């Protein structure tokens, strides 16, 4: 499906040179080994997610023992660290470590040109607390709550004009695309939506943290 989508946009799948992800969960990285096989792309991943990817999900702190969440192992070609850049032609993406959802969850930033202006693009990895995540007394990921705190601080420091994310519903993709096709001003330029999203996600995180702390007293 990924290959067909790329080709429908008029690109050749075999021309892919670099493979990036937001985080090491099966719905974001399960096809990586196959994509590398078909394209020879360099797979470049944030350091803390590398063991999960190279184990096919088996070293994930939460999903590692769930067979339905596992996938084919893939070799990472370049290990990224917070603040590293990935360049291809004139395009430069910066990797920001935004952990919690996974230990190496990555938010990407880049510049985009349009209408004679330059925009700051933020592609959010994920600040979501998945069902079943233990924020308190988590022996597999002791610093998980502190990492979520770190992530929200980091995301709020980023300047965002164009708000994107690892899932379309983070930034209302379908609604915005429909508005764009209808001829409205570019709705993806949405700094207010970015702030509102972070506010909503942080409220949910803090509420869950309070609930778990209360239950563990």
PyMOL commands that set and color helices and strands:
alter all, ss='L'
color gray80, all
select helices_A, chain A and resi 2-8+13-15+26-29+32-39+47-54+67-69+144-157+168-170+173-181+191-215
alter helices_A, ss='H'
color red, helices_A
select strands_A, chain A and resi 18-19+42-46+78-80+85-88+91-97+106-114+117-124+162-165
alter strands_A, ss='S'
color yellow, strands_A
deselect
rebuild
show_as cartoon
